């Protein structure tokens, strides 16, 4: 069976999305196809484009032109200059990508970066970001953020909250849900039959027997023990300062971390350009580049497309594995 293409959203038109999209197509044009949902006028001048009306048309033109499902915006793009009137169509691009994927007309969703303030100002967007909006579109409440590269996969159990709020937010229930979603996704989307999961401690030295905090023993360890009893391959809580050297990374498939920077600092240090943001727990595959709109360099042709290229490649790999797992 021929698999459908990946749906790529336009993201914020004033940012680097249009130019990295074209660079990604140029790099991947001999591989699995994707199509871009946006206004053709927003792409760099001279881009080889074929307008399509349905994702099924993308494969036949992908080698010679970027397939675009044309979505007319209210006005042209000005690189680096946010335009509130574009907000509703940016949102519509995401909605279309999800609807195509849910209908099996697209293999996965990959998203270019958005500007949340522009969406709020122009369309009253009430979601904190892509992740929460995609969860709502998918009809799920519990989703997990993963940052993935060839060298490391990390999942922060808590995300965009002050460090002082982490201990209260880190409950047995939320940590268990995070581990379960991650474990299932590694099986279904990454093709790892028996995932090996390393779980970081919250405090220095994983609490050192309570001398440096009690959360490791009272919250994290009981969750690990309960899931180990179910047969999951878990280790921890582990001191975070010894989890990310090369030999340690070879012993697990993903590291569950307790807060944002504990997870993101190691992967961005190891593989800054190739990190991909993956949303786990959705009823469809979603990836995105691990960077923002970069308004300051938009239109200069300086934007590095590597993270988007990796996001599209990973979306294809995950989409294929999920399709295979759901077909069994």
C-alpha positions in Angstrom: 0.0 0.0 0.0 1.3 3.5 -0.9 1.4 5.7 2.2 0.1 9.3 2.0 2.3 12.3 2.3 3.2 14.3 5.5 1.2 17.5 6.0 3.4 20.5 6.8 1.7 23.7 8.1 2.9 27.1 7.1 3.5 28.5 10.6 4.0 32.2 11.1 4.3 33.7 7.6 6.6 36.5 8.8 9.1 34.1 10.2 11.5 31.7 8.7 8.9 29.0 7.9 8.5 29.7 4.2 12.2 29.6 3.5 13.1 26.6 5.5 10.1 24.8 3.9 11.7 25.3 0.5 15.1 24.3 1.7 13.6 21.1 3.3 11.9 20.2 0.0 15.1 20.7 -1.9 16.9 18.3 0.5 14.1 15.7 0.6 12.6 15.9 -2.9 13.8 12.4 -3.7 12.3 10.9 -0.6 8.9 10.5 1.0 6.7 13.4 0.0 5.2 16.1 2.1 2.9 19.0 1.1 2.8 22.5 2.5 -0.5 24.2 3.6 -0.3 28.0 3.1 -0.4 30.9 0.7 1.9 30.4 -2.3 2.6 34.2 -2.3 4.4 33.8 1.0 7.1 31.4 -0.4 10.4 32.8 -1.6 10.4 34.2 -5.1 11.3 31.6 -7.8 10.2 28.6 -5.8 9.1 25.7 -8.0 5.5 25.1 -6.8 2.6 23.0 -7.9 -0.8 23.8 -6.4 -2.8 20.7 -5.3 -6.3 20.3 -4.2 -5.9 17.0 -2.3 -2.9 15.4 -0.6 -3.1 12.4 -2.9 -1.7 14.7 -5.7 1.5 15.4 -3.8 3.5 12.3 -4.6 3.4 12.7 -8.4 4.9 16.2 -8.4 7.1 16.1 -5.3 10.4 15.4 -7.2 10.0 18.4 -9.4 8.0 21.0 -7.4 6.9 21.7 -3.9 3.2 20.6 -3.6 1.1 23.4 -2.0 -2.4 23.1 -0.8 -3.1 26.8 -1.4 -4.7 28.6 1.4 -5.3 32.3 0.5 -4.3 34.6 3.3 -5.5 38.2 3.9 -2.6 40.0 2.4 1.0 39.4 1.5 3.9 38.4 3.7 6.4 40.8 5.0 9.4 39.0 6.4 10.0 39.9 10.1 6.8 41.9 10.4 3.9 40.2 12.2 0.5 40.8 10.6 -2.5 40.1 12.9 -4.8 39.5 10.0 -2.8 36.3 9.1 -3.7 34.7 12.4 -6.9 33.0 11.4 -5.4 31.3 8.4 -2.3 30.2 10.3 -4.8 28.4 12.7 -6.7 27.0 9.7 -3.5 25.6 8.3 -3.1 23.5 11.5 -6.7 22.5 11.5 -6.5 21.3 7.9 -3.3 19.3 8.5 -4.9 17.5 11.5 -8.1 16.8 9.6 -6.2 15.3 6.6 -4.2 13.1 9.0 -7.3 12.0 10.9 -8.9 11.0 7.6 -5.7 9.0 6.6 -5.1 11.4 3.7 -1.9 12.5 5.4 0.6 10.3 7.1 1.5 12.7 9.9 1.5 16.4 10.9 4.6 18.5 10.9 4.3 22.1 12.0 6.4 25.2 11.2 6.9 27.5 14.2 4.0 29.9 15.2 4.1 33.2 17.0 1.6 32.8 19.9 1.2 36.5 20.5 0.3 37.1 16.9 -2.4 34.4 17.1 -3.8 35.8 20.3 -3.8 39.4 18.9 -5.2 38.5 15.6 -7.6 35.6 16.4 -8.1 35.5 20.1 -6.1 32.3 20.3 -6.4 31.0 23.9 -4.1 28.0 23.8 -0.6 28.3 25.4 0.9 26.9 22.2 0.8 24.2 19.4 0.7 21.3 21.8 -2.4 22.3 23.7 -4.3 23.2 20.5 -3.3 19.9 18.9 -4.5 18.0 22.0 -7.9 19.8 21.7 -8.1 19.0 18.0 -7.3 15.4 18.8 -9.8 15.1 21.6 -7.2 14.1 24.3 -6.2 15.6 27.6 -2.9 14.0 28.4 0.0 14.6 26.0 3.7 14.5 26.5 6.5 16.6 24.9 9.5 14.7 23.7 12.7 16.2 22.2 14.4 13.6 20.0 17.6 13.3 18.0 19.9 10.5 16.9 21.9 10.9 20.1 19.2 11.3 22.7 15.5 11.3 23.5 14.3 13.2 26.5 10.8 13.9 28.0 10.3 16.5 30.6 7.6 15.5 33.1 6.8 19.1 33.8 7.3 21.8 31.1 6.8 25.5 31.1 6.4 26.3 34.8 8.7 28.1 37.2 11.3 25.9 38.9 9.8 26.7 42.3 6.5 25.2 41.1 8.0 21.9 40.0 7.8 19.9 43.3 4.1 20.6 43.7 3.3 19.8 40.1 5.3 16.6 40.1 2.7 14.2 41.5 2.6 10.4 41.3 -0.4 10.6 39.0 1.2 13.0 36.5 4.5 11.2 36.5 2.8 7.8 35.9 0.8 9.2 33.0 3.9 10.7 31.5 5.8 7.4 31.6 2.8 5.4 30.3 2.3 7.7 27.3 6.0 7.6 26.6 6.3 3.9 26.8 3.3 3.3 24.5 4.7 5.8 21.9 8.1 4.2 21.9 6.4 0.9 21.1 3.8 2.2 18.5 5.7 5.1 16.9 9.4 4.2 17.3 9.1 0.5 16.9 10.8 -0.4 20.2 9.1 -3.5 21.5 10.5 -3.3 25.0 11.5 0.3 25.7 14.3 1.0 28.2 13.4 4.1 30.3 15.7 6.0 32.5 14.0 8.2 35.1 15.9 11.2 36.6 15.7 12.3 40.1 14.5 15.7 41.0 17.1 16.7 43.6 20.9 16.5 43.4 22.1 12.9 43.7 18.5 11.8 43.4 17.9 13.1 47.0 20.8 11.1 48.5 18.5 9.1 50.9 16.5 12.2 51.9 19.5 14.4 52.8 18.8 16.6 49.7 15.0 16.3 49.4 12.3 13.7 49.8 10.5 13.9 46.4 12.8 11.2 44.9 11.9 8.7 47.6 8.3 9.7 48.2 7.0 10.4 44.7 9.3 9.2 42.0 10.5 5.8 43.4 7.0 4.5 44.2 5.8 5.2 40.6 8.9 3.4 39.2 8.4 0.4 41.4 4.7 0.1 40.5 5.4 0.2 36.8 8.3 -2.2 37.1 5.9 -4.6 38.7 3.8 -4.4 35.5 6.8 -5.4 33.5 8.1 -2.0 32.3 11.9 -1.7 32.0 12.5 1.3 34.2 15.6 2.5 36.1 15.7 5.3 38.7 15.4 7.7 40.2 18.9 8.4 38.8 21.2 11.3 39.6 20.7 13.6 36.6 24.4 14.6 36.5 25.5 11.1 35.5 22.7 10.3 33.0 23.8 11.9 29.8 27.4 10.9 29.1 27.9 8.6 26.1 28.1 5.3 28.0 25.0 6.1 30.0 23.0 7.1 27.0 23.6 3.7 25.4 21.7 2.0 28.3 18.3 3.5 27.6 15.9 4.6 24.8 14.5 7.7 26.5 15.2 9.7 29.6 12.3 11.0 31.7 13.3 14.2 33.3 11.6 16.1 36.1 11.7 19.7 34.6 12.2 21.6 31.4 15.9 22.5 31.6 16.9 19.1 33.0 15.7 17.6 29.7 16.5 20.3 27.2 20.0 21.3 28.2 21.6 17.9 27.4 19.9 17.4 24.1 20.6 20.9 22.9 24.2 20.6 24.0 24.6 17.3 22.2 22.7 18.0 19.0 21.5 21.5 18.8 20.6 21.7 15.1 19.0 18.2 14.8 16.6 18.2 17.8 13.0 17.5 16.9 9.9 18.4 19.1 7.5 15.4 19.1 4.1 15.4 20.8 3.3 12.0 22.3 -0.2 10.8 23.2 -2.1 12.3 20.2 -4.2 10.1 17.9 -1.9 11.2 15.1 1.8 11.8 14.7 3.1 15.3 15.1 6.6 16.7 14.9 8.1 20.1 14.6 11.5 21.8 14.4 12.9 22.7 17.8 13.2 26.4 17.3 11.0 29.5 17.0 10.0 31.8 14.2 13.4 33.7 14.1 11.8 37.0 13.0 15.2 38.7 13.2 16.6 36.7 10.3 13.5 36.0 8.3 13.9 36.8 4.6 17.7 36.8 4.7 18.2 33.2 3.6 20.3 32.6 6.7 17.8 30.2 8.3 19.1 26.7 9.0 16.6 24.1 7.8 18.2 21.1 9.5 15.7 20.8 12.4 12.7 21.0 10.0 14.4 18.4 7.7 14.8 16.1 10.7 11.2 16.8 11.8 9.8 15.7 8.4 12.0 12.6 8.3 11.0 11.6 11.8 7.3 12.3 11.0 7.6 9.9 8.1 9.3 7.2 10.2 6.9 7.5 13.0 3.9 7.6 10.7 5.0 4.4 9.0 5.5 2.6 12.3 2.2 3.7 13.7 0.5 2.7 10.5 2.1 -0.7 10.8 1.2 -1.1 14.5 -2.4 -0.1 13.9 -2.6 -2.6 10.9 -1.7 -5.6 13.0 
